[in-house]
Amino acid sequence: MNKANRVVITGLGAITPLGNTVSEFWDGLAQGKSGADRITKFDYTKFKTHFACEVKNFDPLPYIPKNELRRYDYFAQYAIAATEQAIANSQLNSYPSLDRDRVGVIWASGNGGIFTIQEEMKTYVEGEYTPRFNPFLVPKMIVDIASGLISMRHGYRGPNFTTVSACASSNTALIEAMNYIRWGYADVIISGGSEAAITEIGIGGFGAMKALSTRNDNPQAASRPYDQNRDGFVMGEGSCALVLESLEHAEKRGATIYAEIVGGGQSADAYHLTATHPEGDGAALGMKAALRDARIEPSQIDYINTHGTSTPLGDISELKGIRQVFGEAVKQMNISATKSMTGHLLGGAGAAEALAAIMALQRQLVPPTINLDTPDPEIPKGFNLTPHKAQKRKIDYVLSNTFGFGGHNASVIFKRMM
């Protein structure tokens, strides 16, 4: 690898259940705030789960002209808003020598326009006469449309595609973006992920799998990774965006650098349709690959933002995988699950957690795992799961894990710029 092709983060954007800017998102995490509440997007009374972590008070008009809104599913609207924030934050388009042929977009989503599909099928089934479909149906629903829209808005003509690996999708996108810059195929990649699956299909489908919490009496306490009384995950939605850039290009234009992305690893459980390997074997392979890629030792990781969804099986298997990789070094690091606050953004989860990792490096603060009242007795010894309150500490390296149905595992490592 060319040493010049180190990859750094120069722009940040966020539309999340905790707030619709990066500062609101981070403040919510640092304060241990839950984004869960009763569902407002549809009548939840027909379902066993009545709550989710919705994006609140989202106004698309500062980002998207009113006459264009009907062309875009919510997942694309969230993607556009977050990337507009990140691009503005990076001041990328102000660089007079920017070569837009070498700026790409590698985006992620697990479900794409699921709301659009649902609404169009309702119209079809309920139609009294010849079925009619919206001419925007196909471009609104296809999972790759967000990356295309982002590139078209800014004239970015570099590599452009979408990664889909279920709940590992955003980390997969970040790894691809990092490598395209490393390999010299682009100077800048806009990356991240978005999801808008708080729909009847989304809640109904995951509910039928018994994957969702049904703690309807107290939604804010429902997402409780590692707690003995957890009963499933809480659906989230939103988008987070990062501007990835070669260090050389960033320094040339005098960009603000938030962190360096130094490693990425991927693996497969090859085990089960939806369940993680009970001993965390696949997760361990992905983390080991990320460490090798970053050329660092396990003991150098200070903080792990875990996948930690609040499912009975998944939480423990991930910790077992971490124990495999880090051994006694776990006693010197912090671990936390920010899904306890944001809920699970599915294909957008990795982007939200990457942003949390970068802000943790910036602020030297580990966000907490909230609702961890009674730790599961199966948790291996020696873990500091950062319960309830954020913890100040020295943080040089953060590892962020994401895992998806189908056995997909993806881990990324960020480094504080010295």
ABEGO torsion letter per residue (X at the ends): XBAAABBBBABBBBBBAAEABAAAAAAAAAAGBBABBBBAABBAAABABABBBBBBGBBAAAABBAAAAAABBAAAAAAAAAAAAAAAAAGAAABAABBAAABBBBBBBAAEBAAAAAAAAAAAAABABBBBBBAAAAAAABAAAAAAAAAAAAGBABBBBBBBAEAAAAAAAAAAAAAAAAAGABABBBBEBBBBABBAAAAAAAAAAGABBABAABAAAABBBGBAABAEBBBBBEBBBBBBBBAAAAAAAGBBBABBBABBBBBBAGABAABBBAAGAAAAAAAAAAAAAAGBBAAABABBBBAGAGBAAAAAAAAAAAAAAAEAAAAABBBBBAAAAAEBAEAAAAAAAAAAAAAAAAAGBBBBBBGBABBBAABBBGBBAGBGBBBBBBBABBBBBBBBBGGBBBBBBBBBBX
